[in-house]
Amino acid sequence: MVNTNHIETKKSFGNWDTTLHKRGFEQLVAEFTNSLRTNRFPSMSMRDSLLTHEICEKVVYELENN
């Protein structure tokens, strides 16, 4: 990451952060359950989630077949 002063900084996770947290799964579940609790739609849509999964599948397919 490069900030406005053109200084590169790296951000990382702590040693005790779980893989589910690092991959965003915990945050996704928390957002979903919070949306149920507050009676609102989650900030991410099912269409966005499906598109993301389709892109990931294409990347994995290309890596495995090239």
The first five atom37 places (N, CA, C, CB, O) and aatype in JSON, in Angstrom:
{
  "aatype": [12, 19, 2, 16, 2, 8, 9, 6, 16, 11, 11, 15, 13, 7, 2, 17, 3, 16, 16, 10, 8, 11, 1, 7, 13, 6, 5, 10, 19, 0, 6, 13, 16, 2, 15, 10, 1, 16, 2, 1, 13, 14, 15, 12, 15, 12, 1, 3, 15, 10, 10, 16, 8, 6, 9, 4, 6, 11, 19, 19, 18, 6, 10, 6, 2, 2],
  "atom_mask": [
    [1, 1, 1, 1, 1],
    [1, 1, 1, 1, 1],
    [1, 1, 1, 1, 1],
    [1, 1, 1, 1, 1],
    [1, 1, 1, 1, 1],
    [1, 1, 1, 1, 1],
    [1, 1, 1, 1, 1],
    [1, 1, 1, 1, 1],
    [1, 1, 1, 1, 1],
    [1, 1, 1, 1, 1],
    [1, 1, 1, 1, 1],
    [1, 1, 1, 1, 1],
    [1, 1, 1, 1, 1],
    [1, 1, 1, 0, 1],
    [1, 1, 1, 1, 1],
    [1, 1, 1, 1, 1],
    [1, 1, 1, 1, 1],
    [1, 1, 1, 1, 1],
    [1, 1, 1, 1, 1],
    [1, 1, 1, 1, 1],
    [1, 1, 1, 1, 1],
    [1, 1, 1, 1, 1],
    [1, 1, 1, 1, 1],
    [1, 1, 1, 0, 1],
    [1, 1, 1, 1, 1],
    [1, 1, 1, 1, 1],
    [1, 1, 1, 1, 1],
    [1, 1, 1, 1, 1],
    [1, 1, 1, 1, 1],
    [1, 1, 1, 1, 1],
    [1, 1, 1, 1, 1],
    [1, 1, 1, 1, 1],
    [1, 1, 1, 1, 1],
    [1, 1, 1, 1, 1],
    [1, 1, 1, 1, 1],
    [1, 1, 1, 1, 1],
    [1, 1, 1, 1, 1],
    [1, 1, 1, 1, 1],
    [1, 1, 1, 1, 1],
    [1, 1, 1, 1, 1],
    [1, 1, 1, 1, 1],
    [1, 1, 1, 1, 1],
    [1, 1, 1, 1, 1],
    [1, 1, 1, 1, 1],
    [1, 1, 1, 1, 1],
    [1, 1, 1, 1, 1],
    [1, 1, 1, 1, 1],
    [1, 1, 1, 1, 1],
    [1, 1, 1, 1, 1],
    [1, 1, 1, 1, 1],
    [1, 1, 1, 1, 1],
    [1, 1, 1, 1, 1],
    [1, 1, 1, 1, 1],
    [1, 1, 1, 1, 1],
    [1, 1, 1, 1, 1],
    [1, 1, 1, 1, 1],
    [1, 1, 1, 1, 1],
    [1, 1, 1, 1, 1],
    [1, 1, 1, 1, 1],
    [1, 1, 1, 1, 1],
    [1, 1, 1, 1, 1],
    [1, 1, 1, 1, 1],
    [1, 1, 1, 1, 1],
    [1, 1, 1, 1, 1],
    [1, 1, 1, 1, 1],
    [1, 1, 1, 1, 1]
  ],
  "atom_positions": [
    [[0.84, -1.17, 0.0], [0.0, 0.0, 0.0], [0.9, 1.24, 0.0], [-0.96, -0.01, 1.22], [1.85, 1.32, 0.78]],
    [[0.59, 2.19, -0.86], [1.36, 3.43, -0.94], [0.44, 4.57, -0.52], [1.95, 3.66, -2.39], [-0.66, 4.71, -1.06]],
    [[0.88, 5.37, 0.45], [0.05, 6.48, 0.9], [0.35, 7.75, 0.11], [0.27, 6.73, 2.4], [1.12, 7.71, -0.85]],
    [[-0.25, 8.85, 0.5], [-0.09, 10.09, -0.27], [1.32, 10.65, -0.22], [-1.05, 11.13, 0.24], [1.68, 11.45, -1.08]],
    [[2.13, 10.24, 0.75], [3.52, 10.68, 0.82], [4.46, 9.75, 0.05], [3.97, 10.77, 2.28], [5.68, 9.87, 0.15]],
    [[3.89, 8.83, -0.71], [4.64, 7.87, -1.51], [5.53, 6.97, -0.65], [5.48, 8.59, -2.54], [6.62, 6.57, -1.06]],
    [[5.04, 6.66, 0.54], [5.75, 5.75, 1.43], [4.99, 4.43, 1.45], [5.88, 6.35, 2.87], [3.8, 4.39, 1.74]],
    [[5.69, 3.36, 1.14], [5.06, 2.05, 1.11], [4.98, 1.49, 2.52], [5.83, 1.08, 0.19], [5.96, 1.47, 3.26]],
    [[3.78, 1.04, 2.88], [3.58, 0.39, 4.17], [2.89, -0.93, 3.94], [2.76, 1.3, 5.13], [2.11, -1.09, 3.0]],
    [[3.17, -1.88, 4.81], [2.54, -3.19, 4.7], [1.7, -3.43, 5.94], [3.59, -4.31, 4.52], [2.13, -3.16, 7.07]],
    [[0.51, -3.94, 5.73], [-0.36, -4.29, 6.83], [-0.49, -5.81, 6.86], [-1.76, -3.6, 6.7], [-0.6, -6.45, 5.82]],
    [[-0.49, -6.35, 8.04], [-0.63, -7.8, 8.15], [-1.54, -8.12, 9.32], [0.74, -8.48, 8.32], [-1.92, -7.25, 10.1]],
    [[-1.87, -9.38, 9.43], [-2.71, -9.85, 10.51], [-1.83, -10.25, 11.69], [-3.58, -11.03, 10.06], [-0.64, -10.48, 11.54]],
    [[-2.45, -10.31, 12.86], [-1.75, -10.77, 14.04], [-1.56, -12.28, 14.02], [0.0, 0.0, 0.0], [-2.24, -12.98, 13.26]],
    [[-0.66, -12.77, 14.83], [-0.38, -14.2, 14.89], [-1.59, -15.02, 15.31], [0.76, -14.47, 15.83], [-1.69, -16.2, 14.95]],
    [[-2.5, -14.44, 16.05], [-3.63, -15.19, 16.58], [-4.89, -15.03, 15.75], [-3.91, -14.76, 17.99], [-5.92, -15.6, 16.1]],
    [[-4.84, -14.28, 14.67], [-6.01, -14.14, 13.8], [-6.27, -15.45, 13.08], [-5.81, -12.99, 12.77], [-5.36, -16.08, 12.56]],
    [[-7.53, -15.85, 13.06], [-7.89, -17.13, 12.42], [-7.92, -16.96, 10.9], [-9.27, -17.63, 12.93], [-8.02, -15.85, 10.38]],
    [[-7.83, -18.08, 10.21], [-7.92, -18.07, 8.74], [-9.28, -17.54, 8.31], [-7.68, -19.48, 8.17], [-9.38, -16.82, 7.32]],
    [[-10.34, -17.91, 9.04], [-11.67, -17.41, 8.68], [-11.73, -15.9, 8.77], [-12.73, -18.03, 9.6], [-12.38, -15.26, 7.94]],
    [[-11.05, -15.32, 9.75], [-11.0, -13.86, 9.87], [-10.17, -13.26, 8.73], [-10.42, -13.44, 11.24], [-10.56, -12.27, 8.11]],
    [[-9.01, -13.87, 8.46], [-8.12, -13.36, 7.42], [-8.78, -13.37, 6.05], [-6.84, -14.17, 7.37], [-8.51, -12.5, 5.22]],
    [[-9.64, -14.33, 5.82], [-10.31, -14.46, 4.52], [-11.63, -13.7, 4.46], [-10.56, -15.91, 4.2], [-12.29, -13.68, 3.42]],
    [[-12.02, -13.06, 5.57], [-13.22, -12.25, 5.57], [-14.51, -12.98, 5.89], [0.0, 0.0, 0.0], [-15.58, -12.38, 5.88]],
    [[-14.42, -14.28, 6.19], [-15.63, -15.05, 6.44], [-16.32, -14.6, 7.73], [-15.3, -16.54, 6.51], [-17.54, -14.47, 7.75]],
    [[-15.55, -14.37, 8.78], [-16.15, -13.92, 10.05], [-16.88, -12.6, 9.86], [-15.06, -13.77, 11.14], [-17.98, -12.41, 10.38]],
    [[-16.28, -11.68, 9.11], [-16.9, -10.39, 8.87], [-18.18, -10.53, 8.05], [-15.92, -9.46, 8.17], [-19.16, -9.82, 8.29]],
    [[-18.17, -11.45, 7.09], [-19.33, -11.7, 6.25], [-20.49, -12.21, 7.07], [-18.98, -12.69, 5.14], [-21.62, -11.74, 6.93]],
    [[-20.22, -13.19, 7.94], [-21.27, -13.75, 8.79], [-21.78, -12.69, 9.76], [-20.74, -14.98, 9.57], [-22.99, -12.6, 9.99]],
    [[-20.88, -11.9, 10.34], [-21.28, -10.85, 11.27], [-22.18, -9.83, 10.58], [-20.05, -10.15, 11.86], [-23.18, -9.39, 11.15]],
    [[-21.84, -9.44, 9.36], [-22.66, -8.48, 8.6], [-24.04, -9.07, 8.33], [-21.96, -8.09, 7.27], [-25.05, -8.37, 8.46]],
    [[-24.08, -10.34, 7.95], [-25.36, -10.99, 7.65], [-26.24, -11.08, 8.89], [-25.13, -12.39, 7.07], [-27.41, -10.71, 8.85]],
    [[-25.68, -11.57, 10.0], [-26.48, -11.7, 11.21], [-26.91, -10.34, 11.75], [-25.71, -12.47, 12.29], [-28.01, -10.2, 12.29]],
    [[-26.05, -9.33, 11.62], [-26.42, -7.99, 12.05], [-27.56, -7.44, 11.2], [-25.21, -7.05, 11.98], [-28.44, -6.74, 11.71]],
    [[-27.55, -7.75, 9.91], [-28.64, -7.27, 9.05], [-29.96, -7.93, 9.44], [-28.32, -7.56, 7.57], [-31.02, -7.3, 9.34]],
    [[-29.91, -9.19, 9.88], [-31.13, -9.85, 10.35], [-31.62, -9.2, 11.65], [-30.88, -11.36, 10.57], [-32.82, -8.96, 11.82]],
    [[-30.68, -8.91, 12.54], [-31.02, -8.3, 13.83], [-31.63, -6.92, 13.66], [-29.78, -8.22, 14.71], [-32.53, -6.54, 14.4]],
    [[-31.14, -6.16, 12.69], [-31.6, -4.78, 12.5], [-32.64, -4.64, 11.39], [-30.42, -3.88, 12.19], [-33.05, -3.54, 11.03]],
    [[-33.07, -5.79, 10.85], [-34.13, -5.82, 9.83], [-33.78, -4.95, 8.62], [-35.45, -5.37, 10.43], [-34.57, -4.1, 8.21]],
    [[-32.6, -5.18, 8.06], [-32.18, -4.46, 6.85], [-31.44, -5.44, 5.94], [-31.28, -3.23, 7.21], [-31.06, -6.53, 6.36]],
    [[-31.24, -5.03, 4.71], [-30.5, -5.86, 3.77], [-29.01, -5.76, 4.06], [-30.8, -5.42, 2.31], [-28.52, -4.7, 4.45]],
    [[-28.27, -6.86, 3.88], [-26.81, -6.81, 4.05], [-26.19, -5.86, 3.03], [-26.19, -8.22, 3.93], [-26.77, -5.61, 1.97]],
    [[-25.0, -5.34, 3.34], [-24.35, -4.4, 2.42], [-23.9, -5.09, 1.14], [-23.16, -3.74, 3.1], [-23.78, -4.43, 0.1]],
    [[-23.65, -6.4, 1.19], [-23.28, -7.12, -0.03], [-24.52, -7.86, -0.55], [-22.1, -8.11, 0.24], [-25.34, -8.34, 0.23]],
    [[-24.62, -7.94, -1.86], [-25.77, -8.62, -2.44], [-25.42, -10.05, -2.81], [-26.28, -7.86, -3.68], [-24.25, -10.4, -2.93]],
    [[-26.46, -10.86, -2.98], [-26.23, -12.24, -3.41], [-25.6, -12.25, -4.8], [-27.55, -13.05, -3.4], [-24.78, -13.12, -5.11]],
    [[-25.99, -11.31, -5.63], [-25.44, -11.22, -6.98], [-23.93, -10.95, -6.93], [-26.15, -10.11, -7.79], [-23.16, -11.55, -7.67]],
    [[-23.52, -10.04, -6.03], [-22.09, -9.76, -5.86], [-21.35, -11.01, -5.39], [-21.87, -8.61, -4.85], [-20.26, -11.32, -5.88]],
    [[-21.93, -11.71, -4.44], [-21.3, -12.93, -3.92], [-21.16, -13.99, -5.01], [-22.11, -13.49, -2.74], [-20.12, -14.63, -5.13]],
    [[-22.21, -14.18, -5.79], [-22.17, -15.17, -6.86], [-21.12, -14.79, -7.89], [-23.55, -15.3, -7.53], [-20.35, -15.65, -8.33]],
    [[-21.07, -13.54, -8.29], [-20.08, -13.08, -9.26], [-18.66, -13.31, -8.74], [-20.3, -11.59, -9.58], [-17.79, -13.75, -9.49]],
    [[-18.44, -13.01, -7.47], [-17.12, -13.22, -6.87], [-16.73, -14.69, -6.92], [-17.09, -12.73, -5.43], [-15.6, -15.02, -7.26]],
    [[-17.66, -15.57, -6.58], [-17.37, -17.01, -6.63], [-17.1, -17.48, -8.06], [-18.54, -17.8, -6.03], [-16.22, -18.32, -8.27]],
    [[-17.84, -16.96, -9.01], [-17.61, -17.35, -10.41], [-16.22, -16.91, -10.87], [-18.7, -16.73, -11.31], [-15.54, -17.66, -11.57]],
    [[-15.81, -15.73, -10.49], [-14.47, -15.25, -10.85], [-13.4, -16.15, -10.23], [-14.27, -13.78, -10.4], [-12.43, -16.53, -10.88]],
    [[-13.6, -16.48, -8.95], [-12.63, -17.36, -8.27], [-12.55, -18.72, -8.95], [-13.03, -17.53, -6.79], [-11.46, -19.27, -9.1]],
    [[-13.69, -19.27, -9.35], [-13.69, -20.56, -10.04], [-12.93, -20.49, -11.35], [-15.12, -21.03, -10.29], [-12.19, -21.41, -11.7]],
    [[-13.09, -19.39, -12.09], [-12.37, -19.21, -13.35], [-10.86, -19.13, -13.11], [-12.86, -17.96, -14.08], [-10.08, -19.7, -13.86]],
    [[-10.47, -18.41, -12.07], [-9.04, -18.29, -11.75], [-8.46, -19.66, -11.41], [-8.82, -17.3, -10.57], [-7.4, -20.03, -11.91]],
    [[-9.16, -20.4, -10.57], [-8.68, -21.74, -10.18], [-8.61, -22.65, -11.41], [-9.6, -22.38, -9.1], [-7.64, -23.38, -11.58]],
    [[-9.63, -22.6, -12.27], [-9.63, -23.42, -13.48], [-8.42, -23.09, -14.35], [-10.93, -23.21, -14.27], [-7.72, -23.99, -14.82]],
    [[-8.17, -21.81, -14.56], [-7.03, -21.41, -15.38], [-5.7, -21.85, -14.77], [-7.02, -19.89, -15.57], [-4.8, -22.29, -15.49]],
    [[-5.57, -21.74, -13.48], [-4.34, -22.16, -12.81], [-4.12, -23.67, -12.92], [-4.36, -21.75, -11.34], [-3.0, -24.13, -13.09]],
    [[-5.2, -24.42, -12.83], [-5.08, -25.88, -12.89], [-4.88, -26.4, -14.31], [-6.31, -26.51, -12.3], [-4.34, -27.48, -14.49]],
    [[-5.32, -25.64, -15.3], [-5.29, -26.13, -16.67], [-4.26, -25.42, -17.56], [-6.64, -25.97, -17.28], [-4.24, -25.63, -18.77]],
    [[-3.42, -24.61, -16.99], [-2.38, -23.93, -17.78], [-1.02, -24.12, -17.15], [-2.67, -22.44, -17.92], [-0.02, -23.63, -17.67]]
  ]
}
